[in-house]
Amino acid sequence: MKLCKLKLKNLNSFRGEIELDFDKSPLDEASLVAITGPTGAGKTTLLDAICVALYGKTPRLTGSGSQNPSHLLSHGETDCHAEVHFVASGVRYLAEWSLRRKSSPNGRLLSTEADKLISDRLSARGKALGASKNTISEEITDILGLDFDAFKRSVMLAQGEFAAFLKAKDEERRTILEATAGVGIYEELKKALNEKVRVVREEQGDVLNKLNVLPEASREQLAEAEAGLGSLQASSNALSVKNEKIQKEKQQEKRREEEFAELQALEECQEKLVNQQPMIDSLEAERERADRANRLLPEKQRFDIAKSETKKRLRGFVRLRPNLRKHKSNSMKIKPTLTRKMRRIR
């Protein structure tokens, strides 16, 4: 998390609007920022403003009774406001918390880059305007990976707890440090680890007891066991050779089965072809007749052409026959006259 800007109004000793911009000079170039001032100047209030904007409560005001965050409102003022701009995982967010006297506080969490409202719920009650059903505190926990207690322990140490830590005795200081740093989980892990070690040691003891109960073997027994082991090893080697031979025979048998199946398929195909031989012969004869017909086709075409021309000539001859008959009759009448003339000429 990177803090970019803090704005507050009418919180404790801060009256009016206050803005701290960590993205502008001189704060943007500072690797370390110290908050100094006399007691009551408002140093802790700056940290309270960050916490209440993010989680709706502060280390001093946890949210109920006399510790309600509404006590942050400056005396005599009617409203207060806290606003935090921060970047987490490369995304810029804006968290707001505001309060008017005699009213419930309001809050918002927005993604400023997308200008999108994430949540406006400070508690689980009521309807949310944003897309999320979680409260602002729950959304902040998901974004930062820290709930309020973890944020309080890892990011800021409350003033009261720090003073108690400085004044406490060694054992009390150790307790405060464990509570503040949240190292109680390591104590739980230590207990779980010790319990696991105890169980393993008990199991180890049981195994050792069982081993101690076993009688010691003599040299003759060891030699006999080694001989038996050698015999078993030889048998194992022989079985391995036999198994390899069996595997080869299985592969050969599998190939023979495949070849036999292929042969059966070929025989069935041959039988089908034999059954189809008459039809093949018929088709072959028909194909030969078709070939002969194709060879005679030019002659048939010439014959058809000649036949057509002959028919045309015959039709022309039929049309000329009446004229021929008339001409023949006339020639018969003229013939005697010509004969007579021929006689005179003689």
C-alpha positions in Angstrom: 0.0 0.0 0.0 1.2 3.5 -0.9 -0.4 6.5 0.8 -0.9 9.3 -1.8 -3.1 11.9 -0.2 -4.9 12.5 3.2 -7.7 15.0 3.6 -9.6 15.6 6.9 -12.0 18.1 8.3 -13.1 18.9 11.9 -11.4 15.8 13.4 -10.4 16.4 17.1 -7.9 19.4 17.1 -8.0 19.9 13.4 -10.7 22.4 12.5 -11.4 23.3 8.9 -10.1 21.3 6.0 -6.5 19.9 6.1 -4.8 18.2 3.1 -1.5 16.3 3.0 -0.4 15.4 -0.6 2.3 12.8 -0.5 2.6 12.9 -4.3 3.8 16.6 -4.3 7.0 18.2 -3.1 8.5 18.1 -0.6 6.7 14.9 0.6 7.1 13.0 -2.7 10.9 13.1 -2.4 11.0 12.0 1.3 11.9 8.4 2.1 10.9 8.9 5.7 8.3 11.2 7.2 8.2 12.1 10.9 5.1 13.6 12.6 6.2 15.8 15.4 4.5 18.3 17.7 3.4 18.9 21.3 0.9 16.8 23.1 -2.6 17.5 21.7 -1.4 18.9 18.4 -3.1 16.2 16.5 -0.3 13.7 15.6 -2.4 10.7 16.5 -5.5 12.2 14.8 -3.7 11.9 11.4 -3.4 8.2 12.0 -7.0 8.1 13.2 -8.1 9.7 10.0 -6.4 7.0 7.9 -7.9 4.2 10.0 -11.4 5.5 10.1 -11.4 6.2 6.3 -10.3 2.6 5.7 -11.9 0.6 8.4 -14.5 2.9 10.0 -12.8 2.7 13.4 -9.5 3.6 15.0 -7.2 1.9 17.5 -8.6 4.3 20.2 -12.2 4.2 19.0 -13.2 0.7 18.0 -16.9 1.4 17.2 -19.1 1.0 20.3 -20.1 3.0 23.3 -17.7 5.6 24.5 -15.3 4.4 21.8 -17.6 5.2 18.9 -15.7 6.9 16.0 -18.3 9.7 16.3 -16.2 11.1 19.1 -13.6 12.2 16.5 -15.9 15.1 15.6 -14.4 18.4 16.8 -16.2 20.0 19.7 -18.8 22.5 18.6 -18.7 21.4 14.9 -21.6 19.8 13.0 -19.8 17.6 10.6 -16.4 15.9 10.0 -14.7 14.2 7.2 -11.7 11.9 6.4 -10.5 10.9 3.0 -7.6 8.7 2.0 -6.1 8.3 -1.5 -3.9 5.2 -1.8 -2.4 2.7 -4.3 -2.5 -1.0 -3.9 -1.4 -3.6 -6.5 -1.0 -0.8 -9.0 -4.7 0.3 -8.6 -5.6 3.7 -7.2 -8.4 3.9 -4.6 -10.3 6.5 -2.6 -11.7 5.7 0.8 -14.0 8.2 2.6 -15.7 8.5 6.0 -18.0 11.4 7.0 -20.3 12.2 9.9 -22.9 14.8 10.8 -23.8 15.4 14.4 -26.8 13.2 15.6 -26.5 11.1 12.4 -25.0 7.8 11.4 -21.6 7.9 9.7 -21.3 7.4 5.9 -18.5 5.9 3.8 -17.5 5.1 0.3 -14.8 3.1 -1.4 -14.1 3.9 -5.1 -11.7 2.8 -7.8 -10.6 6.3 -9.0 -9.0 5.1 -12.2 -12.3 3.4 -13.4 -14.4 6.0 -11.5 -16.3 3.0 -10.0 -18.1 2.7 -6.7 -17.0 -0.5 -5.0 -18.9 -0.2 -1.7 -20.7 2.3 0.5 -21.6 0.0 3.4 -20.0 0.6 6.8 -21.9 -2.3 8.2 -23.7 -5.4 7.0 -27.1 -3.7 7.4 -28.8 -1.8 4.6 -28.6 -1.9 0.9 -25.4 -1.2 -1.0 -25.2 1.2 -4.0 -22.0 -0.4 -5.3 -21.6 -3.7 -7.1 -20.1 -5.4 -4.1 -22.2 -6.8 -1.2 -19.2 -6.5 1.2 -18.7 -3.7 3.6 -15.9 -1.1 3.0 -13.8 -2.8 5.7 -14.2 -6.2 4.1 -13.2 -4.8 0.7 -10.2 -3.0 2.2 -9.2 -6.3 3.8 -9.3 -8.1 0.4 -7.4 -5.2 -1.3 -4.6 -4.9 1.3 -4.6 -8.4 2.6 -4.9 -7.0 6.1 -7.9 -6.8 8.4 -8.1 -4.0 11.0 -6.2 -5.9 13.7 -3.4 -6.9 11.3 -3.3 -3.3 9.9 -3.1 -2.0 13.4 -0.2 -4.4 14.4 1.8 -4.2 11.2 1.3 -0.6 9.9 0.8 1.5 13.0 1.2 0.9 16.6 -1.3 2.8 18.8 0.0 5.4 21.1 -1.4 3.9 24.2 0.0 0.5 23.4 3.4 1.9 22.7 3.5 3.9 25.9 2.5 0.7 27.8 5.2 -1.2 26.0 7.9 1.4 27.1 6.8 1.3 30.8 6.2 -2.4 31.1 8.4 -5.0 32.7 10.3 -7.5 30.6 7.5 -10.2 30.8 4.8 -7.6 30.3 6.7 -6.1 27.4 7.0 -9.5 25.9 3.2 -10.1 26.2 2.4 -6.6 24.7 4.9 -7.2 21.9 3.3 -10.6 21.1 -0.2 -9.1 21.2 0.8 -6.1 19.1 2.9 -8.0 16.5 0.4 -10.9 16.4 3.0 -13.5 17.1 0.6 -15.7 19.1 0.1 -17.8 15.9 3.8 -18.8 16.2 3.1 -20.1 19.8 0.3 -22.1 18.4 2.5 -23.5 15.6 5.1 -24.3 18.2 2.6 -26.3 20.3 1.5 -28.2 17.1 5.1 -28.9 16.2 5.9 -30.2 19.7 2.8 -32.4 19.6 3.9 -33.8 16.2 7.5 -34.4 17.5 6.0 -36.2 20.5 3.9 -38.5 18.3 6.9 -39.3 16.0 9.1 -40.1 18.9 6.5 -42.4 20.3 6.2 -44.2 16.9 10.0 -44.4 16.8 10.1 -45.9 20.3 7.5 -48.5 19.2 9.6 -49.5 16.2 12.8 -49.7 18.3 11.0 -51.9 20.8 9.9 -54.2 18.1 13.4 -54.4 16.7 14.8 -55.2 20.1 12.4 -58.0 20.6 13.7 -59.8 17.4 16.5 -62.3 18.2 20.0 -61.8 16.9 20.9 -63.9 13.9 23.9 -66.3 13.9 26.5 -66.4 11.2 25.1 -69.7 10.0 21.6 -68.2 9.7 23.0 -65.2 7.8 24.9 -67.5 5.4 21.7 -69.6 4.9 19.7 -66.5 4.3 22.2 -65.2 1.8 22.2 -68.5 0.0 18.4 -68.5 -0.1 18.5 -65.0 -1.4 21.0 -66.0 -4.1 18.7 -68.9 -5.1 15.7 -66.6 -5.2 17.7 -64.1 -7.3 18.6 -66.9 -9.8 15.0 -68.0 -9.9 14.0 -64.5 -10.5 16.5 -64.1 -13.4 15.2 -67.4 -14.9 11.7 -66.2 -14.6 12.6 -62.9 -16.2 14.1 -64.8 -19.2 11.1 -67.0 -19.5 8.8 -64.1 -19.2 10.7 -62.3 -22.0 10.4 -65.4 -24.2 6.6 -65.6 -23.5 6.2 -61.9 -24.4 7.9 -62.5 -27.7 5.7 -65.5 -28.4 2.7 -63.5 -27.5 3.7 -60.8 -30.0 4.3 -63.4 -32.7 0.9 -65.0 -32.0 -0.7 -61.5 -32.2 1.0 -60.9 -35.6 -0.2 -64.3 -36.8 -3.8 -63.5 -35.7 -3.6 -60.2 -37.5 -2.3 -61.9 -40.7 -5.0 -64.6 -40.5 -7.7 -61.9 -40.1 -6.3 -60.1 -43.1 -6.2 -63.3 -45.1 -9.8 -64.0 -44.2 -10.8 -60.5 -45.4 -9.0 -61.1 -48.7 -10.7 -64.4 -49.2 -14.1 -62.9 -48.6 -13.2 -60.1 -51.1 -12.1 -62.7 -53.6 -15.4 -64.7 -53.1 -17.4 -61.5 -53.7 -15.5 -60.9 -56.9 -16.1 -64.5 -58.1 -19.8 -64.1 -57.5 -19.8 -60.9 -59.4 -17.9 -62.4 -62.4 -21.0 -63.1 -64.6 -22.2 -59.6 -64.1 -18.6 -58.4 -65.0 -18.6 -60.6 -68.1 -22.0 -59.2 -69.1 -20.8 -55.7 -68.6 -17.7 -56.5 -70.6 -19.7 -57.9 -73.6 -22.0 -54.8 -73.4 -18.9 -52.6 -73.4 -17.6 -54.4 -76.6 -20.9 -53.9 -78.3 -20.8 -50.3 -77.4 -17.3 -50.0 -78.8 -18.4 -51.6 -82.1 -21.4 -49.3 -82.3 -19.1 -46.3 -81.7 -16.9 -47.5 -84.6 -20.0 -47.8 -87.0 -21.4 -44.5 -85.9 -19.7 -42.5 -88.7 -20.9 -44.9 -91.4 -24.4 -44.8 -90.0 -24.3 -41.0 -90.1 -23.2 -41.0 -93.7 -26.0 -43.5 -94.5 -28.5 -41.3 -92.8 -27.3 -38.3 -94.7 -27.5 -40.2 -98.0 -30.9 -41.5 -97.1 -32.1 -38.0 -96.4 -30.8 -36.7 -99.6 -32.4 -39.5 -101.6 -35.7 -38.8 -99.9 -35.4 -35.2 -100.9 -34.7 -36.1 -104.5 -37.7 -38.5 -104.6 -40.0 -35.8 -103.3 -38.7 -33.5 -106.1 -39.3 -36.3 -108.7 -42.9 -36.8 -107.4 -43.6 -33.2 -107.9 -42.3 -33.3 -111.5 -44.3 -36.4 -112.6 -47.5 -34.6 -113.7 -45.5 -32.2 -115.9 -43.7 -35.2 -117.4 -47.0 -37.0 -118.2 -48.4 -33.8 -119.9 -45.2 -33.5 -121.9 -45.4 -37.1 -123.0 -48.9 -36.6 -124.3 -48.0 -33.6 -126.3 -45.0 -35.4 -127.8 -47.3 -38.2 -128.9 -49.5 -35.8 -130.8 -46.6 -34.1 -132.5 -45.0 -37.3 -133.5 -47.4 -38.1 -136.6 -47.0 -34.6 -137.9 -43.3 -34.9 -137.8 -43.5 -38.3 -139.5 -45.5 -36.8 -142.4 -43.1 -34.0 -142.8 -40.3 -36.4 -142.9 -41.9 -38.3 -145.6 -42.4 -35.2 -147.8 -38.8 -34.3 -147.3 -37.8 -37.7 -148.7 
